[in-house]
Amino acid sequence: MKHLIKIHRVIIPVFLVLFNMSCAQDQRIRLIVRGDDMGMAQAVNDACIRSYREGVMTAVEVMVPGPWFPDAVRLLNENPELDVGIHLTLTSEWSHVKSRPLTQGRSFVDENGYFLPMVWSVEGYEGRSLMDWTLDMNEVETELRAQIEQAQRLIPHITHITDHMGFSGLNKELGALFKRLGREYGLDIFPEETGTQKITYQFDETTQNKKEAFIKMLEGLTPGDYYFLDHPGLDTPELRGFSHVGYENVAEDRASVTMLFLSEEVKKTIAAKNIRLINYADLRK
């Protein structure tokens, strides 16, 4: 009987500790703040690093075929604590700045050898999307493998993959290939598989309104894991040269994202809400 009492004295406190830890975890709010398209331009590279060093951004996605990828490699290796994903790329949407594949695949490039501009068929790009073309899946797989292997060789601390412009949602074959490559290369941190919810906001075209919308979104979060993504940039002559049909104010828009990620008001809201900023690697833990 005395032994049972001793066991209970040990087990019950341990149970209560574990129960309280579980309850605390159930009440927590965790948020990934992700910046996309590093490697696309110098103004994007610089904005992403600043958003990480001085702001709330916790993860960044790098485009291997991007013209500024070598500069991104340098910056990411100078910041090894920044969580990095490979932003696998099969399209090049800008009208006056183009990217080519790393391989010789012909089923997803235009007559000049550049990636097609769009994933889905949209007004202004009729006949020039992945949806409109018959993709050779062997060529696609070869290209995606080349991007993954080059990135892993040059940036040792990569943790995951994402898909530029959401191409993995185009059809079941692309979706299955995306997941399979992630698992094969050990980059299979997929937020939806961990119960992590994607969140977004609605805003007007001014920086102030975008910031207010972001803060309102944060204030409305309930306990759980979330991820938010946007595209930092700087309003420079270089980035003003980027545009496509329906998206002409790229530099101004992306500069407002950078200001949002650097905002002191946003930081205060995160602290007041007791939101824990995490990255993709934390989802695996």
C-alpha positions in Angstrom: 0.0 0.0 0.0 2.8 2.4 0.9 4.4 1.6 -2.5 1.2 2.6 -4.2 1.0 5.8 -2.3 4.6 6.7 -3.3 3.9 5.9 -6.9 0.8 8.1 -6.9 2.8 10.9 -5.4 5.2 10.7 -8.3 2.7 10.0 -11.1 0.1 12.6 -10.2 2.5 15.6 -10.2 4.0 14.5 -13.5 0.6 14.1 -15.0 -0.4 17.6 -13.8 2.8 19.1 -15.3 2.1 17.3 -18.7 -1.5 18.3 -18.6 -0.7 22.0 -17.9 1.9 21.9 -20.7 -0.6 20.5 -23.1 -3.2 23.2 -22.1 -0.6 25.9 -22.5 0.3 24.7 -26.0 -3.4 24.6 -26.9 -3.6 28.3 -26.0 -0.6 29.4 -27.9 -0.5 31.4 -31.1 2.4 30.7 -33.4 3.0 32.5 -36.7 5.4 32.1 -39.6 6.0 35.4 -41.5 7.3 34.4 -44.9 8.9 36.5 -47.6 8.8 35.3 -51.2 10.8 35.7 -54.4 14.4 36.3 -53.1 16.7 36.0 -56.1 14.3 37.9 -58.4 16.0 41.3 -58.0 18.6 43.1 -55.9 15.8 45.3 -54.4 14.1 42.1 -53.3 17.2 40.5 -51.9 18.1 43.6 -49.8 14.5 44.0 -48.6 14.2 40.3 -47.5 17.4 40.5 -45.5 16.4 43.7 -43.9 12.9 42.3 -43.1 14.6 39.5 -41.3 17.3 41.4 -39.5 15.2 44.4 -38.4 11.6 43.1 -38.8 9.2 40.2 -38.2 10.0 38.0 -41.2 11.1 34.5 -40.1 11.4 32.6 -43.4 12.3 33.4 -47.0 11.9 31.6 -50.3 14.7 31.8 -52.9 14.2 31.3 -56.7 17.2 29.4 -58.1 16.6 30.5 -61.8 16.3 34.2 -60.7 18.9 36.6 -62.1 19.9 37.7 -58.6 20.2 34.2 -57.2 24.1 34.4 -56.8 23.6 37.5 -54.7 20.9 35.7 -52.7 23.3 32.8 -52.0 25.9 35.3 -50.6 23.3 37.0 -48.4 21.7 33.8 -47.1 25.1 32.3 -46.2 25.9 35.5 -44.3 22.6 34.9 -42.4 22.6 31.2 -41.5 19.9 31.5 -38.9 17.3 32.7 -41.5 15.0 29.8 -42.4 15.3 29.2 -46.2 13.0 27.5 -48.6 13.5 26.7 -52.3 10.8 28.6 -54.2 10.6 26.1 -57.1 10.0 27.9 -60.3 8.3 27.0 -63.6 7.1 30.4 -64.7 8.5 33.9 -65.3 5.7 36.4 -65.2 7.4 39.8 -65.7 7.1 41.5 -69.1 10.6 42.9 -69.3 12.7 40.7 -67.0 12.8 37.0 -67.8 14.2 33.7 -66.4 15.2 30.5 -68.1 15.2 27.0 -66.8 18.4 25.4 -65.6 17.8 22.4 -67.9 16.8 21.8 -71.5 13.1 21.1 -71.0 11.0 22.5 -73.9 7.5 21.8 -72.7 7.3 24.7 -70.3 9.2 27.5 -72.2 8.2 29.9 -74.9 9.7 30.3 -78.4 12.7 32.3 -76.9 13.5 29.7 -74.3 12.1 31.6 -71.3 9.7 30.2 -68.8 6.0 30.7 -69.7 4.6 33.7 -67.8 1.6 32.2 -66.1 0.4 29.0 -64.4 -3.3 29.4 -65.2 -4.8 30.8 -68.3 -5.7 34.4 -67.5 -6.8 37.5 -69.6 -3.8 39.0 -71.4 -1.8 35.8 -71.5 -4.0 33.5 -73.5 -2.1 30.5 -74.8 0.9 31.3 -72.6 0.4 29.4 -69.4 1.3 26.0 -68.1 -2.4 25.2 -68.2 -2.5 25.8 -72.0 0.5 23.6 -72.7 1.1 19.9 -72.5 3.8 19.4 -69.9 6.4 16.6 -70.2 6.5 15.5 -66.6 9.9 14.0 -67.0 11.3 17.3 -68.2 9.5 19.1 -65.3 11.0 16.7 -62.8 14.5 17.1 -64.2 14.2 20.9 -63.9 12.9 20.8 -60.3 15.6 18.4 -59.3 18.2 20.7 -60.8 16.9 23.6 -58.8 16.8 21.7 -55.6 20.3 20.2 -56.0 21.9 23.5 -56.9 20.2 25.3 -54.0 21.2 22.6 -51.5 24.8 22.7 -52.8 25.1 26.4 -52.3 22.9 27.1 -49.3 23.4 24.4 -46.6 20.7 25.5 -44.2 17.6 25.1 -46.6 14.7 23.4 -44.8 11.8 23.2 -47.2 10.3 23.8 -50.6 7.5 26.0 -51.9 6.0 26.5 -55.3 6.2 29.9 -57.1 2.7 31.1 -58.2 1.2 27.9 -56.7 2.0 25.7 -59.7 1.6 22.5 -57.7 -2.1 23.1 -57.5 -2.5 23.0 -61.3 -3.1 19.3 -61.5 -2.7 16.1 -59.5 0.5 15.1 -61.3 2.3 18.4 -60.4 1.0 18.2 -56.8 2.2 14.6 -56.4 5.6 15.4 -57.9 6.0 18.4 -55.6 5.3 16.4 -52.5 7.5 13.4 -53.6 10.5 15.6 -54.3 10.1 17.3 -50.9 10.2 14.0 -49.1 13.0 12.6 -51.2 15.3 15.6 -50.5 14.3 15.9 -46.8 12.5 19.2 -47.5 9.0 18.0 -46.7 7.8 20.6 -44.3 4.3 21.2 -45.6 2.3 23.5 -43.3 -1.1 22.1 -44.3 0.1 18.6 -43.1 0.8 20.0 -39.6 -2.5 21.8 -39.2 -0.9 25.2 -39.9 -3.4 27.6 -41.4 -2.6 30.1 -44.1 -3.9 33.6 -43.3 -4.1 36.8 -45.4 -5.6 40.2 -45.2 -7.7 42.7 -47.2 -6.3 46.2 -47.7 -6.3 49.3 -49.8 -3.3 50.5 -51.9 -1.7 52.7 -49.2 1.0 51.5 -46.8 -1.0 52.7 -43.8 -4.1 50.8 -44.7 -2.1 47.6 -45.4 -0.5 47.9 -42.0 -3.8 48.5 -40.3 -5.3 45.5 -42.1 -2.3 43.3 -41.0 -2.7 44.4 -37.4 -6.4 43.8 -37.5 -5.7 40.3 -38.8 -3.2 39.6 -36.0 -5.6 40.9 -33.4 -8.2 38.4 -34.6 -6.0 35.3 -34.3 -7.1 32.6 -32.0 -4.8 29.8 -30.6 -3.2 27.8 -33.3 -0.4 27.7 -35.9 -0.5 30.1 -38.8 1.6 31.2 -41.8 1.4 34.5 -43.7 3.3 35.3 -46.9 4.0 38.4 -48.9 6.7 39.9 -51.1 9.2 42.4 -49.7 10.9 44.8 -52.0 12.3 48.3 -52.3 11.0 51.1 -54.4 14.1 51.5 -56.7 14.5 52.1 -60.4 15.4 48.5 -60.8 12.2 47.2 -59.3 10.1 49.8 -61.2 11.1 47.9 -64.3 9.1 44.9 -63.2 5.5 44.6 -64.2 3.0 42.4 -65.9 -0.6 42.9 -67.2 -2.7 43.7 -64.2 0.2 44.4 -61.8 2.0 47.5 -62.8 2.9 49.1 -59.4 5.3 46.3 -58.3 8.0 48.5 -56.7 5.5 50.6 -54.7 3.5 47.6 -53.6 6.5 45.5 -52.5 8.1 48.4 -50.7 4.9 48.7 -48.6 5.3 45.1 -47.6 8.8 45.8 -46.4 7.6 48.7 -44.3 4.9 46.5 -42.9 7.4 43.8 -41.9 9.6 46.6 -40.2 6.7 48.3 -38.5 7.0 49.0 -34.8 3.2 49.0 -34.4 3.2 45.5 -35.9 5.9 44.4 -33.4 4.0 45.8 -30.5 0.8 44.0 -31.6 2.7 40.7 -31.8 4.1 41.2 -28.3 0.7 42.3 -26.9 -1.0 39.3 -28.4 1.8 37.0 -27.1 2.3 35.7 -30.6 5.3 33.5 -31.0 7.1 34.0 -34.3 8.4 30.7 -35.6 9.7 29.3 -38.9 9.2 26.2 -41.0 11.9 24.3 -39.1 9.9 24.8 -35.9 6.9 22.9 -37.5 9.1 19.8 -37.8 10.1 20.1 -34.1 
